[in-house]
């Protein structure tokens, strides 16, 4: 029988359609699909490849001298412009403001045939260090209220360029979805006297059914109320509201566990498309101290349809416990 499950943190409901449930291995991409490692090391048409640096507007590179590991460039088609003041204007019942903020692209590696799952742990650490550095630059600007960190891997995840990259957008407003998460966290403190993410983490560690892997500072698990197959959170054991406050030793640990989870997906599901989002608190406001940052990894293995758009709920045709077990079996993937 189908089952409704509620996310303990967001309080959102999902339908686990057990009668539609497939074996986790059935979500693997076709074996003849071109995976990242099969691509050429260099693509003369790709603006992110080593040797094509003149094709984009570079903001920074690391290291600054010699062969680079990561580069930050301006988005060629930015969602926001960096010049101006985001002042609200009201016209009758309508409100608008100029689209002012930041939109940058972080090129993860010089090679065209690399992705986070295939990089060595230190290189992944450098990617996260670069994210932090650029995020701190953005939040130093008083116009920025929220920084969104994300990675689109593959066409179904929204990537228009296949070369591995992440994006950072500094917004002049706090999105409603983030405001709701903060409100639910505050509600949990008031009603239950607890941090809901830490409570969820404690429960997952106790039952172990959905834990994929863990490290000194982080735990990765498939959500009890996963919205889609293999929907995984990576949650820090230490409560901090912002990704920008993660110290270097924890950032190195984060790089290792993110690479581990992505490599299990890469090997087990044949390099699936996915979105990776860093859920972090807004820049300002007293209420943000109750937020607990984390990473969400969403493989794009199912599609949204009318029900999801009409209800705001998701139908997950997989059992989270089976997905977690499948990923646990993908150990020794190096």
C-alpha positions in Angstrom: 0.0 0.0 0.0 1.3 3.5 -0.7 2.5 5.5 2.3 2.5 9.2 3.1 5.6 10.3 4.9 6.4 13.7 6.4 9.8 15.4 6.5 10.6 16.1 10.1 12.5 19.3 9.3 10.3 20.9 6.6 7.0 19.2 7.6 6.4 18.6 3.9 4.5 15.4 2.9 5.5 13.0 0.2 3.9 9.9 -1.2 6.0 6.8 -1.2 4.4 4.8 -4.0 5.5 1.3 -2.9 3.3 -0.4 -5.5 5.2 1.4 -8.2 8.5 0.8 -6.5 11.4 -0.3 -8.7 14.6 -2.0 -7.7 17.2 0.7 -7.1 19.4 -0.7 -9.9 16.7 -0.1 -12.4 17.3 3.7 -12.1 20.8 3.3 -13.6 21.3 5.1 -16.9 21.7 3.1 -20.1 25.1 1.4 -20.3 25.7 2.9 -23.7 25.2 6.5 -22.4 28.1 8.8 -22.7 29.4 9.4 -19.1 31.7 12.1 -18.0 34.9 10.0 -18.1 34.2 9.1 -21.7 34.3 12.8 -22.9 37.5 14.2 -24.4 39.9 15.9 -22.0 39.7 19.1 -24.0 36.8 20.6 -26.1 37.9 23.5 -28.3 34.3 24.9 -28.2 34.1 24.8 -24.4 34.8 28.2 -22.6 35.7 26.4 -19.4 38.5 24.2 -20.8 42.2 24.8 -20.1 43.5 27.0 -23.0 40.2 28.6 -23.7 40.3 31.2 -20.8 40.0 34.1 -23.2 36.4 33.0 -24.0 35.0 34.3 -20.7 35.4 37.1 -18.1 37.5 35.7 -15.3 37.0 36.9 -11.7 39.7 34.8 -10.0 41.6 31.6 -10.3 43.2 29.3 -7.8 46.1 29.2 -7.5 46.7 32.7 -8.8 50.0 31.7 -10.4 50.8 28.6 -12.4 48.4 25.9 -13.6 44.9 26.6 -12.2 42.7 24.2 -10.3 39.5 26.3 -10.1 38.4 29.4 -11.9 35.5 31.8 -11.2 34.0 33.6 -14.2 31.1 35.9 -14.7 28.0 34.2 -16.0 27.6 35.0 -19.7 23.8 35.3 -19.3 23.5 36.4 -15.7 20.2 36.2 -13.8 21.1 39.5 -12.0 23.2 42.6 -12.7 25.9 43.7 -10.3 25.5 47.5 -10.8 22.6 49.4 -9.2 20.5 49.6 -6.1 17.7 47.1 -5.4 15.0 49.5 -4.3 11.4 48.2 -4.1 8.8 50.1 -6.1 5.0 49.6 -5.8 2.5 50.0 -8.6 -1.0 49.5 -7.2 -0.9 46.0 -5.9 2.3 45.1 -7.7 5.8 45.3 -6.3 9.1 45.1 -8.2 12.7 46.0 -7.8 15.7 46.1 -10.2 17.4 42.7 -10.6 20.6 43.6 -8.7 23.0 41.0 -7.3 25.7 38.6 -8.3 25.8 35.6 -10.6 29.1 33.7 -10.9 30.2 30.4 -12.3 32.9 28.3 -10.5 34.7 26.1 -13.0 35.6 23.0 -11.0 38.5 21.6 -13.0 40.6 22.4 -16.1 39.7 19.1 -17.8 36.5 18.6 -19.7 36.1 14.9 -18.6 36.1 15.5 -14.9 33.4 15.8 -12.3 33.4 16.0 -8.5 32.9 12.2 -8.3 36.1 11.6 -10.2 38.4 14.3 -8.7 40.8 13.6 -5.9 39.6 14.7 -2.4 41.9 17.7 -2.2 40.6 19.1 -5.5 37.0 18.8 -4.2 38.2 20.6 -1.1 39.5 23.5 -3.2 36.2 23.7 -5.0 34.4 24.2 -1.6 37.1 26.6 -0.4 36.5 28.7 -3.6 32.7 28.6 -2.9 33.3 29.9 0.6 35.7 32.7 -0.7 33.3 33.9 -3.3 30.3 33.6 -0.9 32.1 35.8 1.6 32.8 38.3 -1.0 29.1 38.5 -1.9 27.8 38.7 1.6 30.2 41.6 2.3 27.9 43.6 -0.1 25.0 45.2 1.9 22.7 44.6 -1.1 23.0 40.8 -0.8 20.5 39.1 1.5 21.0 35.4 0.5 23.6 33.4 -1.4 22.4 30.3 -3.3 25.2 27.7 -4.0 24.3 25.0 -6.5 25.6 22.5 -9.0 23.6 21.3 -12.1 25.1 18.1 -13.4 23.7 17.0 -16.8 21.0 18.2 -19.1 18.0 17.0 -17.0 19.5 18.9 -14.0 19.5 22.1 -16.0 23.2 22.2 -17.1 23.7 24.0 -20.4 27.5 23.2 -20.4 28.8 19.8 -19.7 32.2 20.9 -18.3 31.9 20.5 -14.5 31.0 23.8 -12.8 29.0 25.2 -9.9 27.1 28.5 -9.7 26.7 31.2 -7.0 23.9 33.7 -7.0 23.8 36.6 -4.5 20.1 37.7 -4.1 18.8 41.0 -2.8 15.9 39.2 -1.2 15.4 36.0 0.9 13.3 33.5 -1.1 10.0 32.4 0.4 11.1 28.8 0.5 14.0 29.6 2.7 11.8 31.9 4.9 9.4 28.9 5.4 12.3 26.6 6.4 13.5 29.1 9.0 9.9 29.5 10.3 9.6 25.7 10.6 12.9 25.5 12.5 11.8 28.2 14.9 8.5 26.5 15.3 10.3 23.3 16.3 12.4 25.1 18.9 9.2 26.6 20.3 7.0 23.4 20.3 9.6 20.7 20.8 12.5 22.5 22.3 14.9 21.1 19.8 16.9 21.7 16.6 14.9 19.6 14.1 17.9 18.8 11.9 19.9 17.6 14.8 16.9 15.6 16.0 16.6 14.0 12.6 20.3 13.3 12.5 20.2 11.6 15.9 17.3 9.4 14.8 19.0 8.4 11.5 22.2 7.4 13.3 20.1 5.4 15.8 18.1 3.4 13.3 20.9 3.3 10.5 18.4 2.1 7.9 18.9 5.1 5.6 22.5 6.1 6.4 24.7 5.8 3.4 28.0 6.8 4.9 29.4 9.0 7.7 32.6 10.8 8.7 34.0 12.7 11.7 31.9 15.8 11.0 29.1 14.7 8.6 26.5 12.1 8.0 24.9 11.3 4.6 21.5 9.6 4.5 18.6 9.1 2.1 15.6 11.0 3.5 12.8 9.1 5.3 10.5 11.3 3.3 12.6 11.5 0.2 10.8 13.5 -2.5 12.5 11.4 -5.3 14.7 8.4 -5.7 18.1 8.6 -3.9 17.3 12.1 -2.5 20.2 12.4 0.0 21.1 15.0 2.6 24.6 15.5 4.0 24.2 17.0 7.4 27.0 18.4 9.7 27.2 17.0 13.2 28.1 20.5 14.5 25.2 23.0 14.3 26.1 26.1 12.3 23.6 28.3 10.4 25.9 29.2 7.5 28.1 27.2 5.2 30.4 30.2 5.2 31.3 29.6 8.8 32.6 26.0 8.3 36.2 25.8 9.5 39.0 24.4 7.2 39.3 21.0 8.9 35.5 20.4 8.5 35.6 21.6 4.9 38.2 19.0 4.1 36.0 16.4 5.7 33.0 17.7 3.8 34.9 17.4 0.5 35.6 13.7 1.2 32.0 12.7 2.0 30.5 14.7 -0.9 32.9 13.0 -3.2 32.1 9.6 -1.6 28.3 10.0 -2.1 28.6 11.3 -5.6 31.0 8.5 -6.5 28.5 5.9 -5.3 25.9 7.5 -7.5 28.3 7.7 -10.4 29.2 4.0 -10.2 25.9 2.6 -9.1 23.7 4.6 -11.5 26.1 5.2 -14.3 26.7 8.9 -13.9 23.2 10.2 -13.4 22.2 13.8 -13.8 21.7 15.6 -10.4 21.4 18.8 -8.6 23.5 19.6 -5.5 22.3 22.5 -3.3 23.9 24.0 -0.3 21.1 25.0 2.0 22.5 27.9 4.1 21.0 30.7 6.2 20.3 34.2 5.0 23.0 36.8 5.5 21.2 38.9 8.1 18.4 38.6 10.7 18.2 37.4 14.3 16.1 34.3 13.3 18.8 32.8 11.1 20.7 31.6 14.2 18.2 28.7 14.5 18.9 27.5 11.0 21.2 24.5 10.5 23.0 24.4 7.1 23.2 21.2 5.0 23.7 19.8 1.5 20.9 18.3 -0.6 21.7 16.0 -3.5 18.8 15.2 -5.9 19.4 12.8 -8.7 17.1 13.6 -11.6 15.6 10.2 -12.1 11.9 11.2 -12.2 9.9 14.1 -13.6 7.5 16.6 -12.2 4.0 16.4 -13.6 0.6 17.9 -12.9 0.1 16.4 -9.5 3.4 17.8 -8.2 2.7 21.2 -9.6 -0.9 21.2 -8.4 -0.3 19.9 -4.9 3.3 20.9 -4.0 3.7 17.2 -3.0 5.9 14.7 -4.6 5.3 11.0 -5.5 8.4 8.9 -5.0 8.3 5.6 -6.8 11.2 4.2 -4.7 11.7 3.0 -1.2 14.3 5.3 0.6 15.6 2.3 2.7 16.3 0.3 -0.5 18.0 3.3 -2.1 20.2 3.7 0.9 21.1 0.0 1.0 22.0 0.2 -2.7 24.4 3.1 -2.1 25.9 1.5 0.9 26.8 -1.5 -1.3 28.7 0.8 -3.6 31.7 1.0 -1.3 35.3 0.6 -2.5 34.5 2.6 -5.6 38.0 4.0 -6.0 
